[in-house]
């Protein structure tokens, strides 16, 4: 007699959990992201050692970077972290470093988009930094070669706001009355990659402010900052209704007015 196991609900649940467990173990064991490099016709991989001969100022610190976890499944040439983003480097080495023989993500974001597909979509939203059009590059805000690629996180002494205020100097201040949201970081109000809202805001109206400033509500009332604001939203957003125009900070009013 042949024994045939019966599939019931418990068997399916246990089998599903076991399969996910094996998948997670395999991901942790590898601990490196494998991907196909940008295509360069006729070029072959040379490995990081070939890059280090000319670019030691980059490769000496690359092991500390977020992108050091990105590698190529080509063990015969050793570590190929550089070529994961810049493409195979044999023609570049042979030509003595000619720029046209290698991919420069600083000139085109496509090398970044091969992994960061969600950011490609955000940069094509109605209000976005001009990365998709080539007027900016990802590396203006992110350092792909040293430390955390997202500035202002972890043990970094460089704050997230400093990345933004390198260009947006008017929003930096200093202000006598500073908006506390600036302490949380510009991204508490803005999506730096793109948004459907003007000025890349996370919300288009006073709901953005009320996420932090709402102190209570009841039928017909909306309290923020210790007073009822129920009649205010009909006049426009908090920053466009003539009440809190100095949204980043003010030198004359604690209510952030000019």
N, C-alpha and C positions, 0 to 999 in steps of 0.2 A: 504494500500500500504506500502511495506517495503522500508525504506530508506537505500540505500547502498552508502557509501562514495566512491567517485572516487579517485583512487590513481594517482596522477600526479607527475611531477618532484619536484615541490615545497613541496608537502606533504612528499615525500621520504627524501628530504634534511633536512627538519625540524625535521622529526622523527629521522633521524640519529644523528643530533646534540643533540637532547634531550636525546637520549640513551647514547651518550658519556658523556654528562653532568652528568647524574645520576651515571655513572660508576666512574667518577672523584670524585664526592661528596662522594661516598661510600669509596673510597680509602683514601681520606683526613680525613674522619670521623674516620676511624679505626686507621690510623697513626702508625700502627705497622705491621711488616711483619710476616705473619703466615706460618709456615712450619712444616714438620714432622721431628722429631729429628733423629739422627743416631740410628740405631737399636742395642739394647743390649738384648739378649735373656733372658727372665724371669724378666726383670727389670721394675719398675714402676716409674712414676714421683714423686718427693718429693718436688719440689718448691725451690726457691732461699734461703728460710730460712734454709733449710736443708744443703745447700752448705755453707752458711755463718758461720755455727757453727765451721767449720775448716778452711775456706778460706776467712776470713774477710779482709785480706790484698788485696784481689782481689775484693770482693763484695762491700767493702766500697766505691770504686771509680767507680764501674761499671756503675752507672747511668749517668756518664759523657761521656760514650763511644758511638761510632757509633753503636755498636752492641747491645746497650740497647734497640734499637727500634725493635729488633728481639724477638718474643715471640711465645709461643705455645698456641693453642686453647684448653686449659685445665684449665678453670677458677676455677674448684673445688679444685685445689691445690695452687692457688695463682699465683704469677709471676714465670715463668719458663724460664727466659732468659738464664741461665747457661746451662740448659739441651737441649736447642735448638741446641747447638754446641757439647756438651759433651755426649749427650744421657741421658736416664733416670737413675737417681742416687740411686735408692733404694738398689741395690746390693752393690754399692760402700759404702754407709753409713753403711749397715749391716756388711760389711767386715772390717770396720774400716779404709777405705781409700786405700784399695789395688788397685794398678794401673791397674791391668788387668780387673777390673770391670767397667771401665769408658773409654770413648773415649778421647784420647789426640791428638788434632789437631797438636800439635808440633811434633808428631811422624808420623802422616799421614795427607796429605792434603785433604783427602776425605771429611772430615767434612766441609772444606771450599768450596770444589767444589760443594756441594749440592746446594749452592746459586750462586757461581761464576763459572758457566759453561764455560763462555768465556775464563776464565783464564786456565781452564783445557786444552782447545785447544791450547792456546798460549804456555803453558809449554811443549807441545809435538811437537812444531816446531823445525826445525833443530838446531837452536841456542837459547838456553834458560838457565835460572838458573836451577840448578839440583834439583828442587822441586819434579817433578814427580818420580824421582828415589830415593827419600828419603834422599838425601845428604844435603838438606836444608829444612827449613820449612817456611811457610808463616809468622810466628810470628817473624822471624829474621828481617823482614823489616816492619812489621805491628804490632801495639799493639791492640789486640782485646778487652782489658779489661779497658783501660783508654783513654779518649780523642778521637781525630780523629784517625781512623784506618790508614789513610794515613798521615804519618809523614811529617811535614814541610808545612802544610796547616792551614788556619784559623789563630788563635792567637798563634799557637805553636812557641816556641823559638827554636825548633829543626828544622833545615832546611832539605829540601828534600835531598840535596847533602850529608849531614852527614850520612844519612842512607846507602848510597852507599859507601862512603869512609871509613866506618868502616871496610870494607873488601878490597876495592880498594884503598889502601893507597898511591900508587904511583901516582894516578891521583889527589890526594888532594892538592899536593904542600907543602909549599907555592912556588909560582912562581913570578919572577920579572915581567914577561909579562904573564898575565892570560887571557885565552880565555874567552871572554865576555859571551859565551854560558853557561859557568859554573854558571853565575849569574841567568840564566833562569832555571837552573836545569838540571841534567843529562838526564831527560826524554825528553828534547828538541831534543836530538840526538839518544837516545836509548829507546827501549821498554824493561822495566825491567822484563817482564814476558816471552817474547820470540819473535823471529823474523825469517823470512826466510833468513835474511842477516847476514853476519858474524858480530861478536861482538854485536849482537842484535841491529844493527843500524836500524833507521826508513827508510832509503833509502840506496841502495848499492853503490852509486857512488857520483860524485861531485854535483848532484842535491840536496843532503842533505845540503851541504854548501851554495849553491846558493839560498836556501830559505831565507837566511839572508843576504848574501854578494853580490848578484847580484845588481848592481847599474844602469844597463841599457844595451840595446842590439840594434843592427841594423844588416842588412844583412852582414854576414861574420865577425861580431864582437860580443864579449861578455865581458862586463865590470864588473869587481869585484875588489874592493879595489883600484879604481882609475886607473886601467890599463886593457888593452885588454887581455883576457884569452882565446880567441877563439881557439888557437892552443893547449892549455894545456890538455883538457879532453882526447885527444887521447893517452896521456902518462900515463894515469891512474887517479885514484881519487886524490883529493887534498892532502890527507894524505899519499898516497902511491907512488906518482910520484917524491919524493925527494924535494918537495917544502915546505910543512907544516907538518913535521913529528911530531912535538910537539903539537899535537892537543889539549891537555888539558891545556898546558902552557909551557913557555920556560923561561930560565934564561939568554939567550944570544940574543934573537931576537924578535922584536915586530911582525914579520911575522910568529911566532911560528915555528922556526927552532931549531934544536938541535945544 
